[in-house]
Amino acid sequence: MLTTASAYDAPPRERASREIVRKKAVMVFERFYSRAPSMVAHMSESFKRALVDKDPSVMGASLCLYHRMILVRCAHDAPGAGAESAAG
């Protein structure tokens, strides 16, 4: 009978590589978000999971992503930003 190994059953070296992959994935999402926020906006649930990840490096990377999201939202909501101020 075949069973799948969880991250906890894996050897320490393999576990570390999975944590690095999760961190890199969050970093890639941040890069995508900086280029085109609308392309990854639907993945907010994945971002929330990264924020409470068991590995501190993944959580740290997700904080960078949330910081960028806040900056983009503040810039978008700031007075004088957007098409309506350019028209008036």
HUQUI-V15930 format. One record per pair of residues at least 12 apart in sequence whose ideal C-beta (glycine too) atoms are under 10 Angstrom apart, sorted by the first residue. I is the first residue (numbers start at 1). J is the second residue. Records with the same first field share a line. If there is no record, write none. Layout:
BEGIN
I->J ; J
END
This chain:
BEGIN
7->19 ; 22 ; 54 ; 55
8->54
15->55
16->55 ; 57
18->55 ; 58
19->53 ; 54 ; 55 ; 56 ; 57 ; 58
20->55 ; 57 ; 58
21->58
22->49 ; 50 ; 53 ; 54 ; 55 ; 57 ; 58 ; 61 ; 62
23->50 ; 53 ; 55 ; 56 ; 57 ; 58 ; 59 ; 60 ; 61 ; 62
24->57 ; 58 ; 61
25->46 ; 50 ; 58 ; 61
26->46 ; 47 ; 49 ; 50 ; 51 ; 53 ; 57 ; 58 ; 59 ; 60 ; 61 ; 62 ; 63 ; 64 ; 65
27->58 ; 61 ; 62 ; 64 ; 65
28->40 ; 61 ; 65
29->43 ; 46 ; 47 ; 50 ; 61 ; 62 ; 65 ; 68
30->47 ; 61 ; 62 ; 64 ; 65 ; 66 ; 67 ; 68 ; 69
31->65 ; 68
32->65
33->47 ; 65 ; 66 ; 68 ; 69 ; 72
34->65 ; 68 ; 69 ; 71 ; 72
37->68 ; 69 ; 72 ; 73 ; 76
40->65 ; 69
41->69
44->69
46->62
47->62 ; 65 ; 66 ; 69
48->62 ; 66
49->62
50->62 ; 63 ; 65 ; 66
51->63 ; 65 ; 66
END
